[in-house]
Every structure is written in C-alpha cells, then in structure tokens.
Amino acid sequence: MYRTENDLLGDLQVPAAAYYGIQTQRAIDNFHISGVKLYQYPEFIKGLAYVKWAAAETNFQLGLLDEKLKNAIVAAAKEVISGKFDKEFPIDMIQGGAGTSTNMNINEVLANRALELMGYQKGEYQYCSPNDHVNLSQSTNDAYPTSIRIAGIHSNMKLIVHLKDLIQSFRKKGEEFKHVLKMGRTQLQDAVPMTLGQEFEAFAATLEEEIDRLTQNSNLFLETNMGATAIGTGLNAAPGYAKMCAENLAKVTGLAIVSAPNLIEATPDTGSYVIYSSALKRMAIKISKICNDLRLLSSGPRCGFNEINLPPMQPGSSIMPGKVNPVIPEVMNQVCYRVIGNDLTVTMAAEAGQLQLNVMEPVLTYAIMESMTLLANGMDTLRTKCIDGITANEEHCREMVLHSIGIVTALNPYIGYKNSTKIAKEALETGKSVYNLVLEHEILSKEQLDDILNPENMLAPKAIK
C-alpha cells in the first residue's frame, strides 16, 4: 500500500503507513552509504523534535501559526521525544545536502502525525505542511546544527555516567590492592617500588579529569544559531524570532541555551564540534593506554609480568590449548582507535566548510555520535567483564620487588650515584642481590640497609637522615 506525494522533481510513491514523506523517501533511495540509520541515534531524533517544538511555540507567540496547528505539532514532537516514532527515521547518517534530508525527515513525520491528531489523513499537507508549518521560520542550516548540539549535550550527560562507573571500578580495585607491593617501571625497565593499589588509583584519577573536560567542552553546544535561517541574515524569520526561539528551546529542554551573538558567524562555525571531539579523543587515548597496561600486567602467565589476572572470557586460540587472551582490553583498544579516527574525520569535515555554510555536518555528526556510543558501550564492557574481576598475584609481585635491581635507587641518597651504579652493575653481572653486595662491600651496616631497603619505606617521600 502506497500513497503518492509530489515535490520539485515530480511524483513518488511512499509507503501508506509511513509518517515520513517524499523527501525522506528520496534520501532512502539515494543514500546507501554507511548502513547506519538515523533511528540508531535516538538522542539526535529527540534533538530534532525539541527544535521543532520550540519553533512552533515561537511562531505561535509571533502570530505566525494558529493555536490548533501549534498544539498538534507540539503534541507530535512530544511523542517523537518519547521514542514512539524512532523507526520513522530510516535515512543514512551520511548524506549529501548538509542535513536537508534529516531536517525534512523530522518535518514530514511531525506534519503527518499532526494531521492525524487533527483528524486528517497522512499526506493532506494543505492542513499541515512539512515546509510551511513545521519548518516555518527555519532552514536546515539552523535547525539541523541546533539539533546536533542538543543531542550532543544529552548524549554527553549519559556518557559521563558510564565514565563515572568505570572510575569507581578502578577506585575499588585501588583500595583492594593497596597492600600489594610491586615494582614500578619506566621505559619497561624496573624503576622503584609502588603498590598495585597506587597503580589502579592512578587509573581512576586520570579518567576523573575527563569529567570536567567533557562537561566544559559540551557547554559550547549551548549556543544556537536558530533564527539564522539560510546563512545567518534571518531571511524569512520574524524580528525577535532568534532570541525568542532560544528562550523556548531552553524552556523545553531544560538546558541553558542562548542565541549566538553573530548568526552569520555561527551558521558555518563547527568549532564546538571540533573541541568536543578532541575531548573524546583525549579520553580514548587515556583509556587505550590503560588497556595497554592491563595487557602487560597480565601477560604470561609463566613468561610475562603475571602481576594481575584478568577474568577469562573465552578460549584464546584455535591451535594453542589452554591459552586465554585479554580480549576485553583488546576490544577497548579498538574502540579507542575508532574514536581517534573519528576525531580526524571531524577535523577534516570542519575544515571543509566554505563561505556561509558547512555542508559536511552529516559526517561530522555521525562521527561524534558514533564515538560517544562506542565509548559508552566499551567502558561498560571493560568495567563489567574485566576491571571488576581482576585479581592480584600478590606473592609474585613482592618477590619481583625483593629481587629487583631497581631498589638500588633508594640507596642513591645515602651512598652516592657512583657507588649505586657499581652495585647495580655487579648485581646484574653476578646475579647476587643488591642487599648482599652492599654488606659484602661494607658500604652500610645491616641495620642501616634494612631500614633504607624496607620496600614499604620507598612508597612515599621520606626525610633523608
């Protein structure tokens, strides 16, 4: 069953039950690109609906839209925000036209649902038009980027929840392992002792920094160019529309949205996307580094560091019996690589803006939304299938400290760098312990040595006597 709709290019059949219309259908037909559909990012759909809700309220207040139409459009927008019509957004996230297909998708869905609410049939656009009513006083060039910003803020709030959960998981392990003595390493060489708890607490601390970075950068999304219409001049929007629409957006979303001071500047500007994407990249780099550390610390079990045990998730090989691979840190590494690559996509798409518009916003949007989704899912997987189940090989860790040449560093303030180097070299050549060599050369007394080389005394700053 189909209905026939008409546009600039002629007639086209649209599924009779569909709330979307002809321009959405053309996008479905034209853009078989990523296979990732708009409905896979419900926060973006909500952002679009919020924009149309605020625009309808503003147009009504300015006397441009009658109350019946306004109420129907707003009611339809609220239903979209609730998730009721997510599947009515089947277009590819990557598309030509600077987002026009996406803007028309929401316009058509709201128009057809509003028609139903008013007692009309889908497609009877003389009573509620996607262009003349739902899109009144707007252009894709202000409605689309504003929707991205709203989606970005809401998605960031959710991402931070996932991040906090991961931080808490690392922090719990830091407390659990606070008594586990181990050797710290620099350049993959033995350095000085520390505790496994200190190592995991450092993981928590470095990720905790990212909460402020993500929040601060996402706050740049609060500035909107609604009312700019095509290029920022406000053509076809009533005087006062921009400020009033921003106020209505703030009201309906609960966000501190404001109108940009210069709409011509704001319309092609993608600086907020660039800096937010860079925050996602920074966090991804940190998480990937942590996963590298986890893979090293768990390496072996007989021929590696073997300081920690990761939860076994699946057999590690089709040919090597008994092998268990660190598959969860590995998949998180790959998530992070994708986020880092997406940041380059955002960079290039932002740079590609020309004159009064950036037509590359669809791929820019896709990259950011994908990065947030991947990070949220990846952090949950890392937390529940890896971090929460990590155990420590306590005795092995301590034995490596006691037999490490790295503890000679603690002697340096007492016997000098030259003597410390001599002892370290001899220990390496002979296999003797640092402890026995210091006594053998009568450099320090046993009491002095026991105090200095007590591993627990090397975990924090200490006054030199």
Disulfide bonds with the S-S distance in Angstrom:
none
